[in-house]
């Protein structure tokens, strides 16, 4: 007798969950209940490179879904005006930094900045990441691996796509053809017993399951029925609303970048996500500092400055709930996606949390695949809760880093962030944090150097936060010979020029997509 899984909620989280169960446990009985009356948020249009692990897990290649989902490739995230107004911006590229030939690893650039600077903050990524040769020229090449060191197409590329279309594609191309039961009804009642949910009431129908997955978004319909506390992050991340809008291309060749842009405004920041047929934009802001009307006016001014007539566009008002439930797996209910928690849109973490939580869930459930007598133990549930909470909290610290290191004080919003006292343990006192701001400020400063893993070093350098008075205890920068510094600087500049030369003949992202994914739809 196979396990029965019932997923409540559609959208990208629901259909990604259904796809994951179908591909990982094809013999199980999978159903998805979707309300016909609840609209899909549909704004999670930007991903991180780690989505490739999930795509490989479920057996999907980019060529399978991109055309149907209005997708483009993404190699980096650009942040502008987060440090100061007019700062020129900086990138967080999706690859490992190239440390070959460097004298002191990532700190070579900080030496260059000390002796030859101050340099533009964008120069850090340009000097340490070969993929920036593509990013800076709006280029893309699927076969560039052998030309650019430390960049791997299948690992370091992510995607912009229409989230609503992506969910629909998973539904039509994987879930329904694989035998998933799709039920379009409202859950009108949740009946519980000592083991959790006994059954769901759908009008005149009762639905039972071994495991219920809550994908109902901010509503958290199933999980909230157990009165699980929700830990709000409002004190640390003030942004709680967004205005979203879809705009046409004015010049597709120039505006189709292989990266997501994030531009800080007076009370938050604007995202810019270039899909194939349009651009997704949105203003993430704090309603403590700006009313919905004032925020919309601010967004419209931004659009007008970019050459658009803002009165011709349609806007969507979105309320956000930032934070995480204390437990995500309670009895026979697991929350995935927004129903579990949400940080905020910065760093494209919405879909990241969805696929990473799903991978953790599959790890826990894999021992049940061929043994119907095994059910998830409290240890299993505790393990899932610990891993997901730790992951979420660490990512939250990383997002906070973008605000904590800002030097802006030109509006009350930025002044509040500038003067905020971050008590890192309050986010979750039961989790030992090993990355993000606390890791940066404490662990990474213990030996006055950055480590190359993760993104904090990119964000820190981009926000003009440098780790060194001395690189190590053995090296006093005041005693460095001028020739040694010149060698470091010349080497970094020489390889930037080499990377640029190697991508000289690559196509623009637009031309590449037009000749491959969108051959008949240019």
C-alpha positions, 0 to 999 in steps of 0.5 A: 500500500503506497503512502498518500500525500496531499498538497494544499495550495497551487502556485509555484510552491505547490506544483514544485512540491508535487513535482518533487514527490512525483519524481522522488516517490513515483509509487506514492499517491499524490494529490493537490488541492487548489482553491479556484477562488484564491489568486496566485501571487506570481512574483517570485520571478528570480532564482539563485544558482542552487535551483540547479540541484533541484532541477537535477533532482526532478530531471528537468533541463533548462531547454524543457521549460524556458520557452514556455515560461518566458525565461532568460538566464541569470548570472549575477545580482546587481545592487545600486544605491545601497551603499550611498546614492550614486554609488555606481553599484556592485555585483554578487556573481554566481560562481566561485571566485578565481584565486589562482595566482593570487598572493593572499586570496580574496584579500589581494583586492583589498590590498589593491584598494588600500594602496591604489584606491579608493576603487569603485566598489564594482571593481571587487567582483570584476577582479575576482570573478571571471563571469563578470566579463560576460555580465558587464557586456550583457553576454552569454555563452553556454559553452564558455566553461573552458574559457572562463575559470571557475565558471560552470554553466550547469552549476553557476547559471540561474534563471529569470522566469514567469513564476505563474507560467512555471507552476503551470508548466510543471502541472501540465508537463509533469504532474498531471501526465504522471497521474497526480490527482488535481482537486479544485475545491476549497478546504472548508474545515480541518478535522484533527485528532491526536496524530494531526490532521484526521481529514480535510473537508472539501464541501461534501468530501473528506480527504485523508492522507499520511502526510499533508503539505501546506503550500497555502502561502502567507495564510498557512492554512494547515500549519496555523491550525496547530497554533504554531508560533510565528517569529516575526522579523519585522524588527530586523527587516522593515520592508513589509509591502511591495508594488509589482508591475510588468513593463514592456521593453523599450530596447530589448537589446540594451535592457535584457541583462543576464542579472537581476537589478536591485536599486535602492530608493528612499524607503526600500528598493526596486527589483528589475527582472528581465524576462524574454517578453517583458520586464518584471519590476516592483518596489519593496518598501516599509509602510512604516515610512511610506504610505501605499500611495506615497510608495506608488508615487515613488515607483512611478517616478522611478519608472518615469526616470527610466523612460516609461509612462507610469500611468499606462501601467497596471500595479499590484499591491502585495502585503508581505509577512516576514519571519518563520514559524517556530516549527515547519513539520508538526505531526503530519503537516509540513509547510513549504514555501511562503506558508513556512516563512519569508524573508523578503524579495532581496537575494531571490530567496522565495523560491530558494527556500521552497526548493531547499526545504523540499530537498531537505524533506526528501532526505528525511523521507527517503528511508520510507520509500520502500517500507510502508511500515515506517512513518516519520519519527519525532527525530525525523521531524526535529531534524527537518525543523532544525536544518530548515530553521538554521538555513532560513536564519542564516539566509536572513542574516545574509539579507540583513547584511545588505542593510546593516552595512549601508552608509545611507542616512538621507531619509528616515528609513535609511537612518533607522537602518543605519542606527539599528542595533542588531542583536543577532541571537534574537532571530532564533536563540536556539540556532548557532549561526555560522554565516551572514552578518554575525559570521562576517563581523565575528568569525571572519574578522578573527583573522582579518580575512575573508573566506571565498565561500558564499556571498557575504564577502561580495556584499561587504566589499560592494558596501565598502566594508573591508576586513583588513588592517593586517591580512594575517598576523604574519603580514603587516601591510605597512611593510609590503614592498611597493614591488609586491603591491604592484605585482598584485595590482598588475596581475588582477588587472591583467586577468580582467583584460584576459577574461574580457578578451576571451568573451569578445566573440560571445553573443549578447544574451538577447542574441543567444536566446533568440538563436536557441530557446526562442528561435521561432519567437524573436 
